[in-house]
Structures are given as C-alpha cells and as structure tokens.
Amino acid sequence: MWKKIVISLLLVLLIIAVTKGLFFSGNTQPYEKGTFFYKAKEPGYVWASAGTQYKLGKIGEFWLGKHYRDVWAVPIKAPILNITNIFGGLQVGKQGGGMQTISINLLGKKGRTYVLRSLDKDPINVLPPFWQRTIAADLVRDQISASNPYAALVVAPLAQAANIYHTNPRIVFVSGSDVNFKKHHKLIKNKLFLLEEKYSAPQSFASATTDTGLLDIVNSVEMLDKRFRYSQHQINQLGYAKSRLFDILLSDWDRHEGQWNWAAFQRGTNVVYVPVPKDRDQAFSKYHDGLIPWLLTRRFALRKMGNFDEKISDVYAYTVNAAFLDERALNGVTLPMLKKVAQQLQLALTDQVIEEAVKNFPAPVFNLVGQETTRKLKARRDQLVEVAERYYKLLAEHVVVAGSDEQEKFVVKRLNNDQTAITIYQVDNRQKIIKPLYHRVFQTNETKSITLHGLAGRDIFEVSGRVAVGIKINLVGGPGEDTFGDVSEVIQEKGKCLIYDTKKGNKIKWGKQTVDKTTKDIAVHLYDREGF
C-alpha cells in the first residue's frame, strides 16, 4: 500500500511542478526547435549540439536529474555528411527505426548497407495515445537526457579489445541544404546522426571476420527459428556470455532480442551462431539522479533501468530485458565458465585500452565526462568476476533447456545429493545415438528446477538415480509421440519428476514418485520460440 501512496504523491508533485513551469519552461515540443549549430572555420564542418532542449535549471535538475544534460547541450565539431563521396558513394534507401529513433538506410556498393541513426530520440510513441497529450510526454521525452548520445563511439574500441563483434559508428551532421534525402529532408535536416555500417549480409561482415565458414547474418527471430527447428543449429553460449558481461560493464540494460544480430558459422556438421550486439543507446546511462527518476527506478517500479555507477549494485536490473535470450542462450554455462569469461574480459580491457577508448568522445564531451567515464569503467571492470557470480546465481536457479523439432534423447541422472547430470543426444529413427548435443552437471545448492522441452519429433526422456535430495525435473514433451521413463527416487518431497504432455499419444513408464501433469489440452507443451 505504501508504494502506491508514494507513487500517487509523486505524480501530484510532478503535476504541480510542471504546471508551475519549474521543469520544462513551457518547452513542450522540443523536436520543433531543431539542433543548435553554426559553421566551423574548417570547410565541411559545423559545431552542433545534440539537444539543447534538455537544459534545465537547478530546480528542474533536482527533480528530474542532471543526467547528461551538459553533454547534450555542448556543441561538438562534426563533418557535414555528403553521401555522394563517402564509402564510395551511397544512395538513400527506406526509412527505418523503431518507436523512438529516426533511421535512414543507405545503400552502398557490393551489397553493403549503412544506416543513419539520430542521436536525439522521441519516445512519445511508447505512451498510449491519451498520455501523449499530457505532461507524461514531457517527462518521458526529458529522460532521453539520461543516456549519453556519444556512448557508441567509446563502445566500439572496447568491444574490439574484448573480441566482440561491433559496428564502427561515426558522428555526422545532415545539412538543411542537402538535396540528396528528398522526402526525408524535413525529418532529418540540421541534426546530428550516427553513421554506421549494418552487418546484414555476409559481404558486409567481411571487415569483422576472416573466418571462411561464415554463412549468413541473421536477426534473433531467424536464429531462434533455426535453433529450435534443427538439432545441429546451436548458439555460441560462451560468446553470448562474454557479450552479456560486457553489457553489464557498460550499464547497457536494454538488451532485448531486437538488439542482436547473429553470425552463422559452419563448424563441422553444426551451424553455430555468434552474437553481434547492436544499438548501444543505453550504454553509460544514468537514471538514478533526480528525485523523480530515482523513485521511479526503485525495485518496486522500473528497476530494469540500470545506472552507470562505479559500483555494480543491482545485477538483476540487467537481466530484465534480456531474460528471454538469457534463458535460451546461457543454459549450458556453468559458474567456472562464466568466471573464466569475466577474467578474460578483465585482462583484455586494460587501463590503457579504457583510457584510449574514452578519448573517442568528441573533445568537448571528453572535457565534461571523460575522466568520470574512465574511472567508472575501470571500477566496473574490476568487479566483473564478482558480478559473474551474482549473475550466475540468477541464471542457475531455474534452468530451461529445449531440444529441437528433430528426434532427441534427454538423459537425466541424479548422480548424488549434490549433482544432477543432463545430457541431450541426437538420435536416429531407431533411437540410436548419433552424437551428444548438450551436457551439464547441475548443483543442487544452486538450481531449484530444470525444465526440459522436447518440442516436435519423437523424443525420449529417461530419468534415473536414487538420492536423498535433488532438483525438481520438469519433462515437457511436445507434438509427436514421446517416450518417458522415470526410475529415479528422491527421499525428500522436493525434487520430484513431473511429466507434462497430452494424455494420449505418448508412452510413459511411471516411477513411484513421478507426478502426472498430463492433460487433454495440447497447450500443455507449448514453448515460446521467438519471444516477439
């Protein structure tokens, strides 16, 4: 009840403050003002700011936060974009972007594609239509100032040192006199943009890898579709683990499925998907200063919005938006593996690497936040092993492992009171094992439950072992005739084996303690493959 009272009082105070003009000074349409700019002495350059509308007085900063308002307002020196002479000449493509960012696709030679992404954003469309006409729109727009518009320039060299795939963005200015953009002219004129190559096809990825086994670059929907359709399609889980720890280092909390591409490599008979992170809009973000943002990001509210502090205090916040992918792409990673990845990141991101990367900020921005960013990155890097331990505890509590639409055999062995081994094999039509696909030994003191999804195909589930205590095992069949056998025994009540499938069309050998969760409803074995 007290949480609702706090939120209600907060809204009342916000309404009063905005009504009195304490925050926004009557500027309720920041996108009509345009970017502040003037010509530089050097031909082909301008001095431009990313967003002067975010400047507030002391009272406004007390309520809404100081954030990166000075960074948004300070003019930087940027080249004026001329698409006819950059990257061998580009042509204007379709408008893209999500609900916030202005994005224009640019087409280059040899199938290469590029994108212009606006530094400033308008998140008003995340609100329902009614709220778009209220002061809530002003508040949401204002919180763009919590992100650092130039963060991507620093992320790229850090990712390079960590051996994580990345784009190489640069800042450009689109002039109001540029006639190349035609119908997009009014939308993008006189604004600062990030210009970067899109890794959307193998030929555009050539500069990022020399591996001749590269097959394709796909989005998360395509990757997950293949992963769960074919048993030989697998995710590079250690590569994803490294990318996720790197996200936490950067305080980049918004890592949902749409924030990733995947490079598909041929590895023997398997196709392995290596993560290609994109869209670093929330790196180095600071949402916890200012009374209202601080309250709204408490654990009972928008906890997921992490904060770029020297101490990484809330690891859970970085798992909220990434939970769907984390569950599917980290279910084979053990604690020693994750700690080793953290140690490798620490060795790669030396003091010198961090110091040189932060110098990629435009000089006026470096003067404002360069030393602070450097100090925080070093401090957060030094915590990565301890962060990996906390991250692992969140991941290990309830683990979900899915097979594919092909035939597989799931073998569960209760080794002793402390350990349970899970192995998944690819099998042929005669149920003969072809090769192992997955293996992990789980610890009883870390994991409460393991859920195995067979998906389509004629799958086999075998559970064995007699222990005093154990992990709860959920066996979920799928479309097709599945075979279940449970000969395990757990003396204590916790840690039983539960079978979820339809009542008909399966072969089940019930154990003494097997829990029957079969039903007539085919929804019992549904599995969310894509998350969109």
Buried (B, 14 or more C-beta within 10 A) or exposed (E): EEEEEBBEEBEEEBEEBBEEEBBBEEBEEBBEEBBBBEEBEEEEBBBBBBBBBBBBEEEBBBBBBBBBBBBBBBBBBBBBBBBEEBEEEBEBBEBBBEEBBBBBBBBBEEEBBBBBBBBBBBBBEEBEEEBEEEBBBBBBBBBBBBBBBBBBBBBBBBBBBBEBBBBBBBBBBBBEEBEBBEEBBEBBBBBBBBBBBBBBBBEBBEEBBEEEEBEBBBBBBBBBBBBBBBBBBBBBBBBBBBBBBBBBBBBBBBBBBBBBBBBBBEEEEBBBBBBBBBBBBBBBBBBBBBBBBEBBBEEEBBBBBBBBBBEBEBBBBBBBBBBBBBBBBBBBBBBEBBBBBBEBBBEBBEEEBBBBBBBBBBEBBBEBBBEBBBEBBBEBBEBBBEBBBBBBEBBBEBBBBBBBBBBBBBBBBBBBBBBBBBBBBBBEEEEEEBEEBBEBEBEBEBBBBBBBBBBBBBBBBBBBBEBEBBBBBBBBBBBBEBBBBBBBBBEEEEBBBBBBBBEEEBEBEBBEBBBEEBEEEEEBBEBEBEBE
